[in-house]
């Protein structure tokens, strides 16, 4: 299923804002992370109707991915 591009852009902005608040990072940092995330790729491609999930759920998924990448980054220093 594909989403309306305008609605999808609005969804992205809400998810990024929720993620930034939860992670206590700037909107700019959250935006940069989002567009390189697996969550974004799944939403963009319509996989498993990820774009139909709630904003909070998607922000939590981003948090998990962010934490995993932070952990991996710390272990490779």
GITA-V122588 format. One record per residue. N is the residue number from 1. RES is the residue in one letter. D_FIRST is the distance of its C-alpha to the first C-alpha in whole Angstrom. Layout:
N/RES/D_FIRST  N/RES/D_FIRST
//
This chain:
1/X/0  2/X/4  3/X/7  4/X/10  5/X/12  6/X/15  7/X/14  8/X/12  9/X/16  10/X/17  11/X/16  12/X/17  13/X/20  14/X/21  15/X/20  16/X/22  17/X/25  18/X/24  19/X/25  20/X/28  21/X/29  22/X/29  23/X/30  24/X/33  25/X/32  26/X/32  27/X/29  28/X/29  29/X/30  30/X/26  31/X/25  32/X/26  33/X/25  34/X/21  35/X/21  36/X/22  37/X/20  38/X/18  39/X/16  40/X/16  41/X/14  42/X/12  43/X/11  44/X/11  45/X/9  46/X/6  47/X/8  48/X/9  49/X/7  50/X/10  51/X/9  52/X/10  53/X/13  54/X/16  55/X/18  56/X/21  57/X/19  58/X/18  59/X/21  60/X/23  61/X/20  62/X/22  63/X/25  64/X/25  65/X/24  66/X/27  67/X/29  68/X/29  69/X/29  70/X/32  71/X/34  72/X/33  73/X/35  74/X/38  75/X/38  76/X/38  77/X/41
//
